[in-house]
Amino acid sequence: MLNLRLDDFMVELKDGSLKNVGPTNKKATAKLFDVESAEAREFGDKRVKLVFEDEDGNEVQVSLFPEDVRKIAADIERLEDDSPVFE
């Protein structure tokens, strides 16, 4: 299930193209639940792309620098040691 929240978001559809309307202060939050597949792969010369997909084909991609991937890996290791989620 993909949950997408858009704040202060307005676009104009003209001649088949989307155009920003209003100020550029827009924000968005995307959440993907019930992930069926997840993978990590190279993205360009300096990043890692994490790709998550649910059973409906909704997909979220996140591009991170290696140091951020290492922080996430450390967080997961810590959870494996301390969290009941991994019991």
N, CA and C atoms as an extended XYZ file, in Angstrom:
261
Properties=species:S:1:pos:R:3:atomname:S:1:resname:S:1:resid:I:1 pbc="F F F"
N         0.842       -1.174        0.000 N   MET     1
C         0.000        0.000        0.000 CA  MET     1
C         0.887        1.236        0.000 C   MET     1
N         0.650        2.107       -0.942 N   LEU     2
C         1.396        3.354       -1.050 CA  LEU     2
C         0.566        4.479       -0.462 C   LEU     2
N         1.158        5.195        0.488 N   ASN     3
C         0.521        6.349        1.112 CA  ASN     3
C         1.325        7.561        0.682 C   ASN     3
N         0.682        8.493        0.004 N   LEU     4
C         1.365        9.677       -0.500 CA  LEU     4
C         0.662       10.916        0.027 C   LEU     4
N         1.423       11.761        0.714 N   ARG     5
C         0.866       13.003        1.240 CA  ARG     5
C         1.577       14.165        0.568 C   ARG     5
N         0.798       15.062       -0.014 N   LEU     6
C         1.330       16.237       -0.683 CA  LEU     6
C         0.806       17.471        0.026 C   LEU     6
N         1.706       18.357        0.444 N   ASP     7
C         1.318       19.580        1.135 CA  ASP     7
C         1.539       20.788        0.236 C   ASP     7
N         0.574       21.695        0.265 N   ASP     8
C         0.662       22.933       -0.510 CA  ASP     8
C         0.968       22.633       -1.971 C   ASP     8
N         0.263       21.686       -2.520 N   PHE     9
C         0.574       21.203       -3.858 CA  PHE     9
C        -0.546       21.539       -4.830 C   PHE     9
N        -0.199       22.246       -5.877 N   MET    10
C        -1.166       22.522       -6.925 CA  MET    10
C        -0.412       22.553       -8.248 C   MET    10
N        -0.973       21.855       -9.235 N   VAL    11
C        -0.389       21.869      -10.569 CA  VAL    11
C        -1.477       22.212      -11.578 C   VAL    11
N        -1.030       22.606      -12.726 N   GLU    12
C        -1.934       22.929      -13.818 CA  GLU    12
C        -1.641       21.950      -14.953 C   GLU    12
N        -2.675       21.394      -15.505 N   LEU    13
C        -2.532       20.505      -16.658 CA  LEU    13
C        -2.889       21.314      -17.903 C   LEU    13
N        -1.898       21.498      -18.771 N   LYS    14
C        -2.119       22.294      -19.976 CA  LYS    14
C        -1.414       21.622      -21.145 C   LYS    14
N        -2.165       21.331      -22.174 N   ASP    15
C        -1.614       20.692      -23.368 CA  ASP    15
C        -0.862       19.402      -23.033 C   ASP    15
N        -1.382       18.644      -22.075 N   GLY    16
C        -0.784       17.367      -21.714 CA  GLY    16
C         0.429       17.451      -20.811 C   GLY    16
N         0.768       18.633      -20.319 N   SER    17
C         1.928       18.814      -19.450 CA  SER    17
C         1.502       19.341      -18.094 C   SER    17
N         2.188       18.895      -17.043 N   LEU    18
C         1.964       19.419      -15.706 CA  LEU    18
C         2.873       20.612      -15.472 C   LEU    18
N         2.310       21.660      -14.895 N   LYS    19
C         3.069       22.868      -14.600 CA  LYS    19
C         2.801       23.264      -13.158 C   LYS    19
N         3.861       23.630      -12.448 N   ASN    20
C         3.734       24.092      -11.076 CA  ASN    20
C         2.872       25.352      -11.035 C   ASN    20
N         1.995       25.411      -10.047 N   VAL    21
C         1.170       26.599       -9.836 CA  VAL    21
C         1.428       27.063       -8.410 C   VAL    21
N         1.711       28.324       -8.237 N   GLY    22
C         1.939       28.865       -6.907 CA  GLY    22
C         3.397       28.810       -6.499 C   GLY    22
N         3.639       29.039       -5.198 N   PRO    23
C         5.013       29.091       -4.710 CA  PRO    23
C         5.684       27.710       -4.738 C   PRO    23
N         6.980       27.705       -4.531 N   THR    24
C         7.765       26.467       -4.590 CA  THR    24
C         7.977       25.858       -3.204 C   THR    24
N         7.053       26.045       -2.289 N   ASN    25
C         7.194       25.552       -0.919 CA  ASN    25
C         6.522       24.190       -0.720 C   ASN    25
N         6.390       23.412       -1.743 N   LYS    26
C         5.687       22.139       -1.665 CA  LYS    26
C         6.503       21.093       -0.917 C   LYS    26
N         5.803       20.184       -0.246 N   LYS    27
C         6.438       19.079        0.477 CA  LYS    27
C         5.661       17.813        0.173 C   LYS    27
N         6.356       16.684        0.258 N   ALA    28
C         5.675       15.410        0.040 CA  ALA    28
C         6.270       14.363        0.958 C   ALA    28
N         5.439       13.426        1.376 N   THR    29
C         5.859       12.275        2.160 CA  THR    29
C         5.301       11.038        1.483 C   THR    29
N         6.159       10.049        1.255 N   ALA    30
C         5.708        8.789        0.657 CA  ALA    30
C         6.022        7.659        1.632 C   ALA    30
N         5.051        6.781        1.832 N   LYS    31
C         5.224        5.621        2.700 CA  LYS    31
C         4.750        4.402        1.928 C   LYS    31
N         5.534        3.342        1.978 N   LEU    32
C         5.167        2.108        1.299 CA  LEU    32
C         5.102        1.005        2.343 C   LEU    32
N         3.924        0.396        2.468 N   PHE    33
C         3.711       -0.662        3.447 CA  PHE    33
C         3.583       -1.995        2.739 C   PHE    33
N         3.739       -3.078        3.477 N   ASP    34
C         3.599       -4.430        2.937 CA  ASP    34
C         4.518       -4.642        1.738 C   ASP    34
N         5.783       -4.326        1.929 N   VAL    35
C         6.780       -4.461        0.868 CA  VAL    35
C         6.983       -5.935        0.544 C   VAL    35
N         6.927       -6.258       -0.737 N   GLU    36
C         7.117       -7.627       -1.215 CA  GLU    36
C         8.548       -7.883       -1.658 C   GLU    36
N         9.233       -6.845       -2.157 N   SER    37
C        10.618       -7.024       -2.588 CA  SER    37
C        11.416       -5.771       -2.251 C   SER    37
N        12.686       -6.001       -1.957 N   ALA    38
C        13.602       -4.901       -1.642 CA  ALA    38
C        14.975       -5.276       -2.183 C   ALA    38
N        15.652       -4.302       -2.769 N   GLU    39
C        16.991       -4.565       -3.276 CA  GLU    39
C        17.838       -3.305       -3.203 C   GLU    39
N        19.138       -3.515       -3.202 N   ALA    40
C        20.097       -2.412       -3.237 CA  ALA    40
C        20.962       -2.612       -4.473 C   ALA    40
N        21.264       -1.496       -5.162 N   ARG    41
C        22.122       -1.588       -6.343 CA  ARG    41
C        22.878       -0.277       -6.516 C   ARG    41
N        23.905       -0.316       -7.355 N   GLU    42
C        24.682        0.884       -7.633 CA  GLU    42
C        23.817        1.898       -8.364 C   GLU    42
N        24.073        3.167       -8.064 N   PHE    43
C        23.364        4.250       -8.751 CA  PHE    43
C        24.396        5.313       -9.085 C   PHE    43
N        24.788        5.372      -10.332 N   GLY    44
C        25.838        6.302      -10.723 CA  GLY    44
C        27.169        5.850      -10.163 C   GLY    44
N        28.078        6.789      -10.002 N   ASP    45
C        29.420        6.468       -9.527 CA  ASP    45
C        29.570        6.523       -8.014 C   ASP    45
N        28.613        7.184       -7.314 N   LYS    46
C        28.854        7.468       -5.902 CA  LYS    46
C        27.694        7.133       -4.981 C   LYS    46
N        26.662        6.514       -5.485 N   ARG    47
C        25.484        6.291       -4.647 CA  ARG    47
C        24.997        4.854       -4.711 C   ARG    47
N        24.151        4.542       -3.754 N   VAL    48
C        23.465        3.256       -3.698 CA  VAL    48
C        21.977        3.546       -3.788 C   VAL    48
N        21.277        2.796       -4.627 N   LYS    49
C        19.837        2.969       -4.752 CA  LYS    49
C        19.156        1.800       -4.049 C   LYS    49
N        18.243        2.120       -3.144 N   LEU    50
C        17.405        1.125       -2.495 CA  LEU    50
C        16.053        1.171       -3.193 C   LEU    50
N        15.550        0.000       -3.594 N   VAL    51
C        14.294       -0.078       -4.332 CA  VAL    51
C        13.346       -1.006       -3.578 C   VAL    51
N        12.145       -0.504       -3.278 N   PHE    52
C        11.137       -1.266       -2.545 CA  PHE    52
C         9.866       -1.316       -3.377 C   PHE    52
N         9.238       -2.499       -3.451 N   GLU    53
C         8.016       -2.645       -4.237 CA  GLU    53
C         7.001       -3.480       -3.465 C   GLU    53
N         5.715       -3.101       -3.567 N   ASP    54
C         4.667       -3.878       -2.919 CA  ASP    54
C         3.985       -4.782       -3.943 C   ASP    54
N         3.023       -5.575       -3.482 N   GLU    55
C         2.379       -6.550       -4.362 CA  GLU    55
C         1.551       -5.905       -5.469 C   GLU    55
N         1.194       -4.630       -5.309 N   ASP    56
C         0.408       -3.931       -6.324 CA  ASP    56
C         1.278       -3.251       -7.380 C   ASP    56
N         2.601       -3.383       -7.242 N   GLY    57
C         3.509       -2.756       -8.199 CA  GLY    57
C         3.904       -1.337       -7.850 C   GLY    57
N         3.430       -0.826       -6.691 N   ASN    58
C         3.880        0.486       -6.238 CA  ASN    58
C         5.351        0.377       -5.862 C   ASN    58
N         6.128        1.384       -6.206 N   GLU    59
C         7.567        1.324       -5.988 CA  GLU    59
C         8.071        2.629       -5.394 C   GLU    59
N         9.014        2.501       -4.467 N   VAL    60
C         9.711        3.658       -3.907 CA  VAL    60
C        11.196        3.409       -4.089 C   VAL    60
N        11.895        4.403       -4.621 N   GLN    61
C        13.338        4.321       -4.801 CA  GLN    61
C        13.985        5.413       -3.965 C   GLN    61
N        15.094        5.055       -3.313 N   VAL    62
C        15.825        6.003       -2.476 CA  VAL    62
C        17.297        5.914       -2.859 C   VAL    62
N        17.900        7.048       -3.160 N   SER    63
C        19.315        7.109       -3.510 CA  SER    63
C        20.084        7.677       -2.321 C   SER    63
N        21.103        6.935       -1.888 N   LEU    64
C        21.879        7.332       -0.707 CA  LEU    64
C        23.370        7.272       -0.989 C   LEU    64
N        24.127        8.104       -0.286 N   PHE    65
C        25.576        7.994       -0.321 CA  PHE    65
C        25.984        6.816        0.565 C   PHE    65
N        27.134        6.194        0.295 N   PRO    66
C        27.557        5.008        1.056 CA  PRO    66
C        27.583        5.217        2.570 C   PRO    66
N        27.969        6.396        3.039 N   GLU    67
C        28.023        6.607        4.495 CA  GLU    67
C        26.626        6.534        5.118 C   GLU    67
N        25.607        6.951        4.377 N   ASP    68
C        24.239        6.850        4.887 CA  ASP    68
C        23.763        5.398        4.890 C   ASP    68
N        24.162        4.632        3.875 N   VAL    69
C        23.829        3.202        3.842 CA  VAL    69
C        24.475        2.492        5.024 C   VAL    69
N        25.715        2.846        5.327 N   ARG    70
C        26.409        2.227        6.468 CA  ARG    70
C        25.696        2.551        7.787 C   ARG    70
N        25.184        3.771        7.935 N   LYS    71
C        24.439        4.147        9.143 CA  LYS    71
C        23.174        3.303        9.277 C   LYS    71
N        22.479        3.095        8.178 N   ILE    72
C        21.269        2.268        8.210 CA  ILE    72
C        21.625        0.827        8.556 C   ILE    72
N        22.698        0.314        7.968 N   ALA    73
C        23.137       -1.061        8.269 CA  ALA    73
C        23.473       -1.195        9.755 C   ALA    73
N        24.109       -0.177       10.328 N   ALA    74
C        24.433       -0.201       11.762 CA  ALA    74
C        23.158       -0.160       12.603 C   ALA    74
N        22.181        0.629       12.182 N   ASP    75
C        20.897        0.677       12.890 CA  ASP    75
C        20.218       -0.691       12.871 C   ASP    75
N        20.277       -1.376       11.744 N   ILE    76
C        19.663       -2.706       11.635 CA  ILE    76
C        20.388       -3.701       12.537 C   ILE    76
N        21.713       -3.650       12.557 N   GLU    77
C        22.466       -4.537       13.454 CA  GLU    77
C        22.091       -4.296       14.915 C   GLU    77
N        21.939       -3.035       15.287 N   ARG    78
C        21.556       -2.688       16.654 CA  ARG    78
C        20.162       -3.232       16.966 C   ARG    78
N        19.245       -3.122       16.021 N   LEU    79
C        17.908       -3.673       16.213 CA  LEU    79
C        17.944       -5.193       16.363 C   LEU    79
N        18.793       -5.845       15.582 N   GLU    80
C        18.905       -7.299       15.685 CA  GLU    80
C        19.338       -7.724       17.084 C   GLU    80
N        20.157       -6.911       17.728 N   ASP    81
C        20.648       -7.230       19.073 CA  ASP    81
C        19.639       -6.878       20.164 C   ASP    81
N        18.860       -5.799       19.968 N   ASP    82
C        18.070       -5.247       21.065 CA  ASP    82
C        16.558       -5.293       20.888 C   ASP    82
N        16.070       -5.508       19.694 N   SER    83
C        14.644       -5.356       19.441 CA  SER    83
C        13.911       -6.699       19.411 C   SER    83
N        12.708       -6.739       19.987 N   PRO    84
C        11.921       -7.959       19.906 CA  PRO    84
C        11.437       -8.266       18.473 C   PRO    84
N        11.560       -7.319       17.579 N   VAL    85
C        11.163       -7.534       16.196 CA  VAL    85
C        11.951       -8.698       15.577 C   VAL    85
N        13.210       -8.848       15.990 N   PHE    86
C        14.072       -9.879       15.421 CA  PHE    86
C        14.100      -11.159       16.225 C   PHE    86
N        13.209      -11.318       17.181 N   GLU    87
C        13.188      -12.547       17.987 CA  GLU    87
C        12.478      -13.656       17.275 C   GLU    87
